[in-house]
Amino acid sequence: MNSVAELQHSLGRTFSVSSFVRQGARMRVIVDTVKEDITKLKSDDVVVTWGGSSDIGKNGSKRALKHIRDFVKSNQMINIVVNIR
């Protein structure tokens, strides 16, 4: 079972779980991809970003952290969970 299916199973039908996968993408691409989608979210919604290994593998960890920090600062109206792998 993938992580989206596991999360949906754990939360039950009360919650809606969506996933956008950008395998191999750097953090800039990940946060840029969701910018338009999150404009529709409300204060009780949660966004989970999971990435960073492509940046770390290419010595771009400082750049990745800057993109995450900027993303969080510009989206303070929603809940954001960051998981860097």
Secondary structure, 3 states (H helix, E strand, C coil): CCHHHHHHHHHCCCCCCCCCCCCCCCHHHHHHHHCCHHHHCCCCCEEEEEECHHHHHCCCHHHHHHHHHHHHHCCCCCEEEEEEC
